[in-house]
Amino acid sequence: MSGLSFGTVTAATAKAATAPLTAKAHSAVDDFLSYMKESPAERMMDSWLAAHGLSKESLAAMPPEKRDAVLKQMAQELKDQLAQSAHEKAAKKTAAL
């Protein structure tokens, strides 16, 4: 027999070891289901906010003037992204002809 010993794993230690993993997995499932319930517009907003280091909560906590400026910037950037995407799609379509 080698000098390695792995000890005994009891049901109690196995359950204690997996408890944090189960909680994390449950949280991940909840996060995913919550995400899937959002509309595409809400997903785009969340993505934009995260890319700019913001959250819905931090946006709501801003003074009205600053919040309006952020929302205006978000709308412009998302509009530009959609226009760029449409332009690229049209370019690929014409290149395929």
Secondary structure, DSSP 8 states (H G I E B T S, - for coil): --S-------HHHHHHHHHHHHHHHHHHHHHHHHHHHS-HHHHHHHHHHHHTT--HHHHHHS-HHHHHHHHHHHHHHHHHHHHHHHHHHHHHHHHH-
